[in-house]
Amino acid sequence: MTETLERPFSTKGLAAFRMAFGALMFVSVCRFAWYGWIDEFFVKPQFFFKYWGFSWVVPFGRTGMHVAFVALGALSVLVAVGAFYRASITLFFLLFTYVQLIDVTNYLNHYYLTSLLALLLCFTPAHARWSVDAWRNPNVQRDTLPAIYTYLLRFQVAAVYFYAGLAKFNTDWLLHGEPMTIWLNARTHLPVLGPLFRLQWMPVFMSWAGFLFDTGIPFLMMATRTRPFAYVAIVIFHVVTHLAFPIGMFPAIMVTSALIFFSPKWPDVFLRRIVRTHPHTDSSSQRGVRVPQWAIALSMVYVSAQVLIPLRHRFYGDNVSWHEQGMRWSWKVMLHEKNGSVHYRVVDASTGRTWHVSPHKYLTERQLRDFSTQPDLVLQLAHHIANSFRARGVDDVHVYVDALVSLNGRPAARLIDPNIDLLTLRDGIRTATWILLSPQSPPPALRPVS
């Protein structure tokens, strides 16, 4: 195995990946600022939902958050051109991850993927070719690098696809065509695609197509003969997804990241076809460069973590789409459709006085949409509401919740036991017995709009 990881790979593929990653991140940061999301996500909220173990992460304030995004944009450019690369990519990783840890309701799978790719690039000398650093310091330039750097990036991209497909192996998705039916019914107005979405068989067909695509595409991209056809399928799949569903930068990130599966010399082939250049022969030795055993061991730890983390939901039983323990960081991409309604009941234990509290008082509209179906967030807000009452002099309070959730079009059902005082509970990694079992009835058969 060591010999395989030490095989000399051209640095051109990694250099192209670095430039594309930096460019995409710059576009993403500009897009975030253009739509006013800096204020919407990090300034406007009065309360921020915390990840377990990261309650200490707080926003910088309005000026500080705008400065942070300016810094992210500048760091993206430096990464793309390979200037002060080691410092630039490390600072980008730390700052980007910090921004994502501020509020759980901001979580998106492609933000998590961005942090992981940035982390891997921190240890990857992707500035060894076509970079300002290599131009300024010839000692930085390398024609080849050990294959382990490319393999780790390939593994990470493959994991996203494979686990996204594995998550779709359930009866709602494959037998009932849900939530695809709900999504397509809401998009029959689209030009070209809309009439197709009205077809009776389309939801189940697209559900199976998504499942087979996600689970199979990593293996097709790994095989030389099928790789070009698989990449065309990736482009078509993500273009259609982008046109049909508003999921931001995810399609662009996945289309670009998939280039890492091509031969490390693919930029040579591309340039020869575009500008008719002659192939460049790498001048460095073709012998493998020795990779330290500690680096291999650390890589195996990373790979093991990325294999096991997406499977942790199986330890909780029941339906992860319902209780959501183990949902995040598991590549469950566009897996379900949930809608919720949450109202709290605050009781003064000393007087018996009761208040009915709406979460609208504490959250933005965007936060309301995301929090109402996630039990751990419902619990967090309950503790915040209790603190707000204590600040008003009501010290001995109990907080109960009436949380109704609809999963994939089913009738709304209770998500949390309404008789449990939420202040007696704490978030953690143990099974949350206060979350009620998921509805066992199949989703209703919704016919596409004719």
N, C-alpha and C positions, 0 to 999 in steps of 0.2 A: 504493500500500500504506500509505503514511504516513497518508493521510486515513482509511483504514479503522481503523487502530490508534488514531487520535485521536478517533473517534466518541464522543460523550458517552453513557455508560451510567449508569443509575441506580445509586446506591451501596447500594440496599437488598439486592440479591442478594449483594453482597460482605459486607455486614454480617451477613446470615443465615448465610453460609458460615463467617464468622469465629466466630460464636456456636456453630454446630453443631460446628465443629472443636474449639474449646476444651472444649465439653461432652463430646465423645467421648474426648478425651485425658484428661480428668479421670476418666471412667468406666474407661478403660484402666489408668490408674495405680492407682486403687483396686482394680481386679481383680487387678493384679499383686501388690499387697500382701496382699490377702485370701487368695490361694492360696499364699502363702509363697514366691513366686518370686524375691523379692529375695535371700534367703539361698541359695535353690537355684541361682540363676544366677550370683551375684556373690560369694558368701561361701564356700560349700561347696567349689567346685572348687579343687584344688591347682595346676592348670595351666590357662592360658587360651590358646586358639588366636588368633593374631594375623592381621589383614589385612595383605597385603603393603604395606609403607610405613608401617604404623601400629603397629609393635612397641612404641613408646613409650607407648601407651595402657594404663594399668593401673587396676584398681579402687581406690576410696578406702579400702577396709576396711569392716567390717560397719557401724559407726556412720555412716561417711561415705556409704555407699550408701543407707542408710535416709534420711539427711538429703537426699540427692540426689532421692529419689523424693517426699519431702514437698515439696521445692522444685518438682519437676515438676507435682505436683498443684496447688500454689498458683499457679504460672505459667499453668496451664491455665485456672483460674478467671479470672485477670486478663485473659487473651486473650479468653475468652468474653464478659466484660462490657466489654471495651475499656478497661481501666484501665492507664495507663502502657504503652500498647500496643506502641510501638516497642521499648522495652526488654524487655517481657515476652515478645514473640514471638521476639526475637533470642536472649534467654537460654534460652528453651524449645528453640529449634533447636539451640543449641550443647550444652546439657546432654543433650537426648534423643539427639543424634547421638553424643556421647561415650559414653553408656551402651551404644549399639548397637555401638560399635567395640571394646568390651572383649573380646568373645569371638565368633569367627566362628560357632560352633555355635548362637548365639542368632539368627542371621540369619533373617528372615522378610520376604517381599515387602512386606507392609503396614507393617512398621517402616521399610523403605526409602522407601516412598511417603510415610509420615508426615514423614520428614526432608525430603523434597523439597517437600511442600506447605508445611511450616513455613518452608523457605528462601524460597519464592515469597511467602509472606505477610510475610516480613521487609521486602520491597520494595513491598508492597501497602498503601495507606492504607485498610485495611478497617475502621478505627475512625472513618471520616468520618461514620458514621450509627449511631444506636442504641448509643452507647458512653458510658462514664463520661468519657472524654477530651473528647468533643464536648459533653457536658453542662457540664463544668467550663470548657471553653475554646471558645466559639462559633466562633473562627477555624478550629478543626479541622473543623467540620461542613461537609460538601459534599453537594449533591444529586446531582451527577454526577461521574464520573471517566472518563478515557480508557479505551477498550475493551480496550487491550492487557493490562490487569491480569486481566480476565475471560478473555480469549483464552488467556493463558498457563496459567491453572488448567484451562481446558477441554482444552487440548492435553495437559497432564500426565495427566489422568484418562483421556483417549482413548488415550494411548500404552499405558497399563497394559492396557486391554482388547485393543487391536489386537495388541500383541506377545504377549500371552497366547494369543490365537487363532493367530497365525502359528506359535508354537512347537508347536502341536498338529498342524501339517501334516506328519505323518510316518506311516509305514506301521503302526507299533505302535498308534498312537491311532486312525486312521481305518479301517484294514483289519482289524486283529486285536482291536480293542476293549480294548486294554491300555494302562494298568493298570486301566481301569474295571472289568473283570471281577473282578480281585483285590479291589478295594475293595467292589464290590457283594456279592460272596460273603461278605465279612466283616460285612455289615450287613443280612442277610436277617431278622434277629431284630427289626428296628425295627417299631413299629406303623405301620400304613397303608402306609408306603413299602416295608417288608420284602417283602411278597408281590409287589410290582411288580419288585423287584430280582431275583426268582427267574426272571423271564421270559427265555427263551433269547435274544431279540433286544435286550434292554434295554441291555447294555453298549455295543454298537455304536451304538445309537440315541442314548444319552446322550453318547457320545464325539462323534458328529457334531453333536448339539445344542450341546454346549459349544464346539466349534470355530466353528460358524456364529454362535452368540451372541456370542462374544468378538470375532470379526473384524467383525461387522456392526453391533453395538450403537452404537459411536461415531458412525457415519454416520447411523443412525436417530435418535440423539439430537440431531444437528446440524440435522436437517430439522424445521421447525415442525409440519408436518402429522403426522409419525410420532412426534414426541417424547412425547406423552402415553402412547401405546401402548407405546413402547420403555421408558419408565420403569416402567410396570406390569410389563413383562417382566423388568426389572432387579430389581424387588422380589421377584417370584415366584422368579426364578432364585436369588437370594442367600438367600431364606428356605429353599428346598429344600436348597441347599448347606449352610446352617447346621445344618439338621436331620439331614442325612445324614453330614456330615463335620465333625470338630472342628477348625476352622481359626480359632478365636478371634474377634478383632474385625474381620477382613477384610470379611465381608459387610456389617456396619454401616457401616464406613468407605466402602465403594464405593457403597452405597445413598445415603448422605448426600452424598458428593462429587458424585454424578451430578446433584444439584440445580443445580450451576453451569452446566449446559447450558440451563436454562430462561431465559426472558426476565429481565433484571436486575430487572424490576419484579414478579417472581412473588410476593414476599411480600404485595404489595398485593392481588393477586387472591385469595390464600389468606385473608388477613384479612377481606376483604369477604364471602367465603363463610362464614367461621366466625362473625364478630361483626357482620356487616352494617354495616361502616364505609363511609364515603364515600371515593372515591378521592382521594389527595393529589396535588396538582400540584406538581412540582418547580419551585422558584422561581428556580433558577440559570439562567444562559444555556445554551441548547441548542447553542451552537457548540462545536466540538471544542477541547480543551485541548492545546496543543502539547506533544509528547513529545520530549525531547532526543534528538538522533541517537545519542549515546553509549548511552542507555538502550535504544534500538531495537537497536543493534549488540550490546549485552550480551545482550539477549533472544534474538537470533538465534544467538549462541554457545551459549546454554543449550539452545535447541531443537535445534540441530545435534548437540550432545552426547547429548541424550536420544534422538535418532534413530539415532545411530551406535553408542552403547555396547551396546544390545541385539543388535546385529548382529556384534559382534566375534568371537563364537564361530566364525563361518564361516572365519576365517583359520586356525583350528586343524585343520580337517578332521575326519574320522571322525564319531563320534556324541557330541554335547555331553552327552547324558544319561549317557554312560559316563565320559568323561574330565573333564567338568565345568569345563573351561577356558572361561570366558566365560558360565558358568551364572548367577552372581550378578549382580544389578543389570540383569537382562535380561527380567524379567516372565515367567519360565517358571514359571507358577503351577500347582501340582499336576500336574506333567508326567509323572512316572514313579514307579515303586515300586522301591526298591533296598534290598537287605539285604546286609550284609557281615560277614565274620569276619577279624580281623586278629591276627596274632601276630608278634612280632619275635624275631630271633636276633642276639644280641650276641656278638662274637668278640674276645677279647683277642689282638691281633696278636703280642705278645711271647711269650705262653705257649701260645697255641692253645686256651685254655679257652673254652668256649661256654656261654652262658646263653640259655634260652628265656624270653622276657619277655612277659607278658600286659599289654595296655593297661589292664586293670581296676585295676592298681596305681596308675595315675596319673590316671584319669578318673572322673567321676561316671557313673551309669547313663544320664543324659540325654545327656551328651557322647558316650558310647560309641555310642549309636544314630545320632548324626549324623556323627561323624567317620569311621566305618569305610568309608564309600562315597565319600569325598572325598579324592582323591590328595594334594592339597596339605596337607591336615591330617594325613594319615598320615606325610608327610615331616616336618612340624613336630614331631610327637611323637617321631619317630626321633631328631632332634637333641636334644630334651629328655632322652630316655632316655640318650643318650650323655653329656650333661652330668652326669646323676645318677651315672653310673658313674665319670666323672672325679673327681667330688666324693668318691667312695669310694676313690680312689687307683688306679683302673684307667684309665690315661691313653691308651694307644694302642688304641682300639677301632674296630671296624667294626660297622655295624648293617645287617642285611638284614630283609626283611619277607615274610611269606607272607600276601597279602591276596586273599581270595576274595569275589567280589561277584556277586549275582544281580540282573539287570535285567529288570523286568516279567515275572517268573515263569520266566525262563530258568534252566537249570542254572548253578550257580555257576562262575565262570571267574576266572582270575588277572587282577587289575587292574594290578599293578606287577611289573616284572621282578624275580624273587626273587634274581637273581645280582648285582644292582647294590648296591654299598655306598651307602646313602642319605646318608651323611655327605659324599659327594663331590658332592652335588646341592644346589642352592639354588633356592628358590622365586622366581618372576618371571613376566614376561609372555610369555616365549618359549615355543614349543611344547615340551611336556614329553615328550621322546622316551622317557623311562623308563616312561611309561604304555603298557601293551600295548593293541593294537587291540581294539575292541569285538567281542563275539560277533556273527556274521552270521546265525545261524539265527533263524527267527521264534520268537516266544514260544509256549509250548505252549497248545493250545486248552483252556481251563478252562471246563467247563460250570457254569452257575449252580447253586447248591444247590436241589434240588427239595423 
